[in-house]
Amino acid sequence: MPVGLQVWDASGRSVIDTVTQVPIILGSIAATSAGSITNPLFTGKSPFYFCYSTSPDSLTGAFSIEVANNFRIVGDTLFWDWTPPPNRSIEVVIVYGVY
């Protein structure tokens, strides 16, 4: 029998079940333009990602929102696609994992 944390509400519904739904961060990558990363652990799981900017540029906040809308996961590959604004270097850290 697996060991983990399981919590139920007053009606007996599972609220937390770390036995079957444990989020695992697989890695992170710094990106300045379009790219992709392949990880066989994406297959058969529920992959996730989030990103944040490390650039001190005043336009970074708006650009980060645009970047966040240009991700997709196909099979075992996470793709991202964006073009930095002219004369700007924007670095985004992409953190990815599965649950």
Secondary structure, DSSP 8 states (H G I E B T S, - for coil): -----EEE-TTS-EEEETTT---EEEEEEEESSSEEEE-GGGTTS-EEEEEEE----TTHHHHHHHHHTSEEEETTEEEE-----TT----EEEEEEE-
